[in-house]
Each structure stands twice: as structure tokens, then as C-alpha cells.
């Protein structure tokens, strides 16, 4: 009888801990996603600025259009690879 009560109490404790961990997980994931988004945006911003410096430094309008077209083509390729 004691072992059954102990097993039941242990199971209830583990179930409560599991439920608590599942409730905390979305907040942790949200923080992780926000950090990842900021890192990706910063990386792309730096890459585009480098392209503006080295692609056509004397013609910023042409450099901006080239950066836009290259970025658009990359997005289309990635979207096609995700959903062929």
C-alpha cells in the first residue's frame, strides 16, 4: 500500500513538473526566436552595406537596385527550394 501511494505521488510530481516545463517552453522559445531574428537582420544589414561599399561605390542608386534585385532573387530561390 505504501509503495502504491509513493508511486502515485511520484507520478503526480513528475506530471506536474512536466506540465510546468511545457508552460515555460513557449516563453523561452519566443526569447530565442527574437534573438535569432535580431541577429539575422543585423547580419543582412551588414552584408548589404558591404555590397553598397564594394558593388558600385560611386553610384549608390545602381548599388541599391542591384542589392534589391540580388536579395529578391535569393528570396525567390529559397522559397522555391522550400516549396518546389
N, C-alpha and C positions, 0 to 999 in steps of 0.2 A: 504494500500500500504506500509506504514511504517513497519507494523508488518510482512508483507511478506518479505521485504528486511532484516529486523532484523533476521527473522527465517532463511533465506537463508545464511546470513552472519554467524550466529551462527553455522549452519550446516557445512559450509565450514571450519570454525575454528576448530570445533571438528574433522572433517575428516582429516585436516592437522595434528592435534595433534596425532590422532590415527596412521596415516601413519608414523610420526616421531618416535612414541613409537615402532612401529613394526620394524623400521630400527635399532633402538638401541638395541633391544632384542637379536639378534644373538651375538653381542659382549659381552653382559652380560652373556649369556648362555655359550659362549666359555670360559670366565674367570671362571665361576662356574665349568665347566667341568674340566678345568686344575687344579683347587684347589682340586677337588674331586679325580682326578687321582693321584696327588701327595700324598694326604692323604691315599689313598688305598695302594699305593706302599710302603709308609713308614710303614703302619700297617703290611702288609705282610712281609716286610723285618724284622721287629722286631719279628714277630711270628716265622719266620724261624730261626733267630738267637737264640731265646729261645729254639727251638726244637734242634738245634745243641748243645746247652749247656746241655740240660737235657736228650736228647734221647740216644745218645751214646757218652758221652764226651771224652772217651779215644780213640774212633775210628772215626775220622772225615769223613773218606771215607764212612763208613757204614751210618753215620748220614746224610751225603749229599744225598746218594742214597735213604735212607728212606724218607727224606724230599721231594725229587723229585717225588718219587712214590706216596706219600700221596697227594702232590699237583696235580699230573696228574690225579689221581683217583677223586679228588674233582672237577677238571675241567670237566671231563667226566660226572660225576653225574649232575653237574649244567647244562651242555649243553643238557643232556638228559631231564632234567626237563623243560628246556625252549622249546625244540622241541622234544616232545615224538615220 
